[in-house]
Amino acid sequence: MTLHAHLRDARARLSAAGIPDVEAALDAELLARHALGWDRVMLVAHLPDPAPAGFSERYTALVERRAAREPLAYIRGIQEFWGREFHVSRGVLIPRPETELVIEEALAWARSRPTESGPARVLDIGTGSGC
C-alpha cells in the first residue's frame, strides 16, 4: 500500500469520526510525518512509494487516537506556537492559536508604555503552558 493510500484512508477515517474534512486532511498528513520522522517535502516526494516497514501499524494507532478525538498536540507531543515548537503532554494546556492575538496585543501595549529604564516588562505567571 502506498503512503498516498494510507493518507487517503486516514482522511476518510477521521472525517467519519466527525473531524472536518480540511482538518482531517491536515491531521492525516501531520500524523504520517510524525510516524515517519519526515518533514513535508520528504513525505510529498514519497507519496507514490510503498509505505516503509512498520509504518502501517504505527500510523493506524495514531489515526485511531485522533479519531477518538484525542488532541493532535498530545498525540505528537508537540504544538507550534508563535513560530516555535513546544513539547506538550496531558499535564500541559495546549497553546491555542487565538492566544497569539493576546501576545500581539500585550506586546503592542508594552511598547506603547516605555518607562525611564526602558520598555515595560510583563510577566506571564500561571496562565497555562508557559509558552
C-alpha positions as CSV (number, residue, x, y, z in Angstrom):
1,M,0.0,0.0,0.0
2,T,1.4,3.4,-0.9
3,L,1.8,6.3,1.5
4,H,-0.8,8.2,-0.5
5,A,-3.3,5.4,0.0
6,H,-2.6,5.4,3.7
7,L,-3.2,9.2,3.9
8,R,-6.4,8.9,1.9
9,D,-7.8,6.2,4.2
10,A,-6.8,8.1,7.3
11,R,-8.6,11.2,6.0
12,A,-11.7,9.2,5.4
13,R,-11.5,7.6,8.9
14,L,-11.0,11.0,10.6
15,S,-13.9,12.5,8.5
16,A,-16.1,9.6,9.5
17,A,-15.2,10.4,13.1
18,G,-16.7,13.9,12.7
19,I,-13.4,15.8,12.2
20,P,-14.0,18.5,9.4
21,D,-12.5,17.5,6.1
22,V,-9.8,20.2,5.9
23,E,-8.7,19.4,9.5
24,A,-8.8,15.7,8.8
25,A,-6.5,16.1,5.8
26,L,-4.0,18.1,7.8
27,D,-4.2,15.8,10.7
28,A,-3.6,12.7,8.4
29,E,-0.5,14.4,7.0
30,L,0.9,15.5,10.3
31,L,0.4,12.1,11.8
32,A,2.1,10.4,8.9
33,R,5.1,12.8,9.1
34,H,5.2,12.1,12.9
35,A,5.1,8.3,12.3
36,L,7.9,8.6,9.7
37,G,10.0,11.3,11.3
38,W,9.9,13.2,8.0
39,D,9.3,16.8,7.0
40,R,6.6,17.7,4.5
41,V,9.0,17.7,1.5
42,M,10.1,14.2,2.2
43,L,6.5,13.0,2.6
44,V,5.3,14.6,-0.6
45,A,8.3,13.2,-2.5
46,H,7.5,9.7,-1.3
47,L,3.7,9.6,-1.5
48,P,3.6,7.3,-4.5
49,D,6.0,4.8,-2.8
50,P,5.0,1.8,-0.8
51,A,4.9,2.5,3.0
52,P,8.1,1.6,4.9
53,A,8.1,-1.4,7.1
54,G,6.2,-0.9,10.3
55,F,4.6,2.4,9.2
56,S,1.1,0.9,8.8
57,E,0.9,-0.2,12.4
58,R,2.3,3.0,13.9
59,Y,0.2,5.2,11.7
60,T,-3.1,3.3,12.3
61,A,-2.6,3.6,16.0
62,L,-2.0,7.3,15.8
63,V,-5.0,7.8,13.5
64,E,-7.3,5.8,15.9
65,R,-6.2,8.0,18.8
66,R,-7.1,11.1,16.7
67,A,-10.4,9.6,15.6
68,A,-11.2,9.1,19.3
69,R,-10.8,13.0,19.4
70,E,-7.5,13.0,21.3
71,P,-5.9,16.4,20.6
72,L,-3.2,16.2,17.9
73,A,-0.7,18.0,20.1
74,Y,-1.0,15.3,22.8
75,I,-0.6,12.5,20.2
76,R,2.5,14.2,18.6
77,G,3.8,15.6,21.9
78,I,4.4,19.0,20.3
79,Q,2.5,22.1,19.5
80,E,3.6,25.0,17.3
81,F,3.1,28.4,19.0
82,W,4.3,31.9,18.0
83,G,6.6,30.3,15.4
84,R,8.2,27.8,17.8
85,E,7.5,24.2,18.7
86,F,6.9,23.3,22.3
87,H,6.8,19.9,23.9
88,V,3.4,19.2,25.5
89,S,1.8,16.4,27.4
90,R,-1.5,15.7,29.1
91,G,-0.3,17.8,32.1
92,V,0.1,20.9,29.9
93,L,-2.6,23.1,28.4
94,I,-2.3,23.1,24.6
95,P,-1.3,26.6,23.4
96,R,-4.2,27.9,21.4
97,P,-3.7,29.8,18.1
98,E,-6.1,32.6,19.2
99,T,-3.8,33.2,22.2
100,E,-1.2,34.6,19.7
101,L,-3.5,37.6,19.4
102,V,-3.2,38.1,23.2
103,I,0.6,38.2,22.8
104,E,0.4,40.7,19.9
105,E,-1.8,42.9,22.0
106,A,0.4,42.6,25.1
107,L,3.5,43.5,23.0
108,A,1.8,46.5,21.5
109,W,0.7,47.6,24.9
110,A,4.1,47.2,26.4
111,R,5.8,49.0,23.5
112,S,3.4,51.9,23.9
113,R,4.3,52.4,27.6
114,P,8.1,52.9,27.8
115,T,9.5,53.6,31.3
116,E,12.6,55.6,32.3
117,S,14.5,52.3,32.5
118,G,13.3,51.1,29.0
119,P,10.4,49.1,27.7
120,A,7.7,48.0,30.1
121,R,8.1,44.5,31.5
122,V,5.4,41.9,31.5
123,L,5.3,38.6,33.5
124,D,3.3,35.6,32.4
125,I,2.6,33.7,35.5
126,G,0.2,30.8,35.9
127,T,-1.5,31.2,32.6
128,G,-1.2,27.8,31.1
129,S,1.7,26.0,29.4
130,G,4.1,28.9,29.9
131,C,4.5,29.4,26.1
